[in-house]
Amino acid sequence: MFLAIAAALILALGGSGCTDDSDAAPPAEDAPKYVILMVPDGMGLSNVTAARIFKNGPNGDPLDFEELPYIGYQRTHSRNSTVTDSAAAASAWASGEKFNNGEISCLDDNGDGVCDGTRINTMTVLEIAEQKGLSTGLVATSDITHATPAVFGAHVHNRKCESEVFEQFLANNIEVLLGGGIATNRSSCLLTATDAAYNANLITDAQNNHGYTYVTTETELAAVPANTGKLLGLFKDGGLTPIYQRGAANDEPTLAEMTEAALKVLGQNEDGFFLMVEGSQIDWANHARDLKYQIGETLDFNDAFKVVKNWAAQDKDRYNNTLVVVVADHETGGFIIEGPYGTLSNAGDTATQATDMAGNLLTDDDANPIYEADLEGFFGSNAANYTTQSANHTAVDTIIWSNNWVCGQAMDNTDLYNIMVNWMN
């Protein structure tokens, strides 16, 4: 697609599994300057299938990220559980080790809440990027201090230590922070209770002492100058409003709009950047067992990927030097599409493109944002065949898509750390 520098590496390392050889870096002159990790949190392959059917019909085109040329899968178990949470799973990517559920890039083996010295163990991939002079960014539709973004820019013993996470974000000089979590209600592990004044002061500190431009609406985000040095955007208490619930008056950015803003700021650094983009609420939708919610968030994530793809295609340097990895931290819900039908025609699902309740074909613009009526109209009486088996995380392996070969077909989630770090070298 847009990084054609791995042919020799593929031949050298083969195509199955991650061995010690997979830690080998590409030639220095070929290493991509732009490393973008895109995380559809909690997304399983059936989520992709449902979103594709809704958007393009059962005979339609793949979603955009499905067209990435390299595909594999990863194991997701944590250090202390067959079924991981987001904190442990994303910490494995960020720091290259297995962590206990709930830990944020910190091994708290003594159980005393202390995360220092040998119990930090490794710098995160984001911290290494900053050390090398690259810019860094975190984008999410959850609270920006939620588990997945937290692990890249902080080391704390418990995912609930969100005030402490935010403080470490500032100390780590992360150039772009965009998501939910207007910080007056952020939880803390040091305070006896949530301290609104303390958390509000963190935003003031970000602006006055760390040089952030601060925005709280999509309108303000769109007006951010191209030469902005550091950008903090917090658009709602907690997570952003689900896509399918947004009306015309909503002034929160989509994941695609936040991604576009992040690329505008980070792209100024000629040495490159590391960016993590999370479609956080695919997981929440699966927990809620809500089909409308789930598909809306999956297509929002796909739109964010399209922004990255288009950004990389705009000039030769980006095209030749951008590595994109799309991978979910875990699967949630055991979502399935089931039915007794042996053929497509027997199922009655012969549409080639999604329609609204009136039977009108949905264009890309119509399908995003998604409104409840569109989903009900498309799935109709067949909605019962789109079911979630559980409201919990599962141990199912998750798919990895990339524009470049990053490993073999089967890998552990910890392998991705070494792969990203070596590419940045």
Stockholm file with secondary structure:
# STOCKHOLM 1.0

chainA/1-425         MFLAIAAALILALGGSGCTDDSDAAPPAEDAPKYVILMVPDGMGLSNVTAARIFKNGPNGDPLDFEELPYIGYQRTHSRNSTVTDSAAAASAWASGEKFNNGEISCLDDNGDGVCDGTRINTMTVLEIAEQKGLSTGLVATSDITHATPAVFGAHVHNRKCESEVFEQFLANNIEVLLGGGIATNRSSCLLTATDAAYNANLITDAQNNHGYTYVTTETELAAVPANTGKLLGLFKDGGLTPIYQRGAANDEPTLAEMTEAALKVLGQNEDGFFLMVEGSQIDWANHARDLKYQIGETLDFNDAFKVVKNWAAQDKDRYNNTLVVVVADHETGGFIIEGPYGTLSNAGDTATQATDMAGNLLTDDDANPIYEADLEGFFGSNAANYTTQSANHTAVDTIIWSNNWVCGQAMDNTDLYNIMVNWMN
#=GR chainA/1-425 SS CCCCCCHHHHHHHCSSSCCGGGGCCCCGGGCCSEEEEEECTTCCHHHHHHHHHHHHCTTSCCCGGGGCSEEEEEECCCSSCSSCCHHHHHHHHHHSSCCCTTCBSCCCTTSSSCCCGGGTCSCCHHHHHHHTTCEEEEEEEEETTSHHHHHHHCCBSSTTCHHHHHHHHHHTTCSEEEEECCGGGCCCSSSSSCCHHHHHHHHHHHHHHHCCEEECSHHHHHTCCTTCSCEEEECSSSSCCCGGGCCTTCCCCCHHHHHHHHHHHHTTCTTCEEEEEECTHHHHHHHHTCHHHHHHHHHHHHHHHHHHHHHHTTSHHHHHSEEEEEECSCEETTEEECCSCSSHHHHTCCCSSCBCTTCCBCCHHHHSSCCHHHHHHHHGGGGGGEEESCSSEECCCEEEEESSCCSCSEEETTHHHHHHHHHHC
#=GC SS_cons         CCCCCCHHHHHHHCSSSCCGGGGCCCCGGGCCSEEEEEECTTCCHHHHHHHHHHHHCTTSCCCGGGGCSEEEEEECCCSSCSSCCHHHHHHHHHHSSCCCTTCBSCCCTTSSSCCCGGGTCSCCHHHHHHHTTCEEEEEEEEETTSHHHHHHHCCBSSTTCHHHHHHHHHHTTCSEEEEECCGGGCCCSSSSSCCHHHHHHHHHHHHHHHCCEEECSHHHHHTCCTTCSCEEEECSSSSCCCGGGCCTTCCCCCHHHHHHHHHHHHTTCTTCEEEEEECTHHHHHHHHTCHHHHHHHHHHHHHHHHHHHHHHTTSHHHHHSEEEEEECSCEETTEEECCSCSSHHHHTCCCSSCBCTTCCBCCHHHHSSCCHHHHHHHHGGGGGGEEESCSSEECCCEEEEESSCCSCSEEETTHHHHHHHHHHC
//
